Amino acid sequence: MKTKSRNEKADDLRPEYDLRELLKAGVQGKYASRYREGTNLILLAPDVAEAFPTEKAVNDALRLVIRLREIAGRQKKTTVKA
């Protein structure tokens, strides 16, 4: 039995799968520009997506959470000093 060299990758793909056929509808670099811009794609849970149907709604809610954390942080500092 011939042993595989270290540089040779194990081919686990079954012979009935033709990558040219499977990948023919794919578009190379489809999200490359977004990636370069630093855009983060995040998948929301279905219940959250229902509550916040638009990008603006999600961003507004997260900005509110940030402000509330800042307010809570300031209140902790004032009660500690008192």
N, C-alpha and C positions, 0 to 999 in steps of 0.2 A: 504494500500500500504506500502510495506516494504522500509524503507530508507536505503541507502548504508552507511556503516561505512566510516570513513575518510581514513582508510588504504586500502579500496577496490577501485581499479581503475575502471573507466568507460570503458567498452569494446565497442568501436565504430566500430570494424571490423565486417563486415557482415558475416553471417554464411556460405555463399557460397565460401568465400575465405579461403583456407586451407594454412596456413603459411608453413607447411612442404613441400607442393608442390611448393609454390612460391619461397621459399628460398633454394630449394635443389641444385641449380646450384651455389649458393654463396660459397665463400671460406672465412672461418674465418681467420682474421689476414693477409689478402693478402698484405696490405701495412704497416704492423706493423713495419717491419725492417726499411723502409724508414722514418716512423714517428719518430722512435727512433734516427735515424741519423740526424734528423732536416731538412729533405728535404721539401721544399715548392713546392707544385704542384699548378700551376697557369694556368688558362684557358685563352688563347689568343683569341681576337676577330678574326673572319675569315680573315679580310683584313690584320691584323698584322701578322697572321700565314702565310699568303701567301707571305708577304714581307720578313719574317724571317723563313725559312723552317726548320732550325735546332736549337738545343739548343745552339750550339757554336755561331751561327749568332745572336741570341737574347742576349747572354751574352756579345759578342763583342760590340754590339750597346749600351747596357746599360753602359758598362765601358767607352765608348766614351762620353756618356752623363754626367757621373760622372766627367770625366776629364774636359769637357767643363764648368761645373758648378764651378769647382775649379779655372779654369783660369778666369772666369768672376768674381768670388769673389775676386781674387787677384787684378784684374784691378780696381774694385770698391774701394779697400783700397788705391791704389796708387793715384787715382784721388781725393779722399777725402783729402789726406795729402797735395797735391800740391797746 
